[in-house]
Amino acid sequence: MSNKHLMIICNGPSVKELVEYGFNSIPKHIDTVACSLAYRHFKEVNWWPTYYCLTDPKVLLHHKEAFQEMILDPSNGIKKFFLSTKLPQLDIDIQFQDPFKRVVDTEWQVTGQAAFKVALMHSYEYLYIIGCDNRYYWDHSLVKPLNGTRKEDNRAIVIEDVLENPNYGIPNYLRKGDITSWLFNHPDKSITSSSNNKVWDELVAEAELKKIKIIDFSNSNLPVKTKEKSIIKFLAH
C-alpha cells in the first residue's frame, strides 16, 4: 500500500457535497471505502472505491446478484469487499464465487464501523469521514414488512423510489423493491442517533493509539476531535 490517506464514504446527508463535487475528482493519493447500496450510483457515474463494505446480511441477500457481478469484475479495481454473509437466526448464508480472493468475511455490524476498521487494518496515517451522520428519520409510510416475516425480524420492503430521502445524500439511494433493515419499534416520524455508543469510542481510541489523524466532515457527534464543515474546501487545498 502506497497511499497514506483513506476516506470513509458513508451515505448520510453530508455526503451530498461530495456527490456534487464528483467522486472522480477525489485526489488519487486518497484511497476510499464506500458502503452499502451506493454501488448503484457509482455504476451510474463510472467510479469505484478502493474498498467496499456491506455488513448487513439482510440487505446483502437482496443484492446478492449485483455484488456477485462486482466481485467477478476485476475492471472495477475494488481491492477488497468486506461483506457480512451469515445471519443464522434468519437462516441467511450467502455464498459468492470469488476467483480473485477479494471477499473478506466480516461479522454483522454497523457498516460505517466496519469501514472505519479498514483504516485500522492497514497502515493509513490520515482518515477522513464523510456521510457518517448517524441520524435516522423513521418514516414508516415508505416501507412495509417483508412478506412472510414478522416486524420483529426488522426486514422491510421499500414501497416506491424515494428520490428525496432526508437520511441519504446519495441520489435515489432507496428504490422500490429494496429489502432493508427497518426498526418498526421506533415511533413513526421519529429521529434516532447512534453516534454516542461504546463501539465508536473504542474505534476512535484505537485509531488515536495508532497515531492516525482523523478529520470528520459528517454532521454528527462522533467522538472525533478534529471536525471540518466542507470536505470540498479541504480537498481543494
Disulfide bonds with the S-S distance in Angstrom:
none
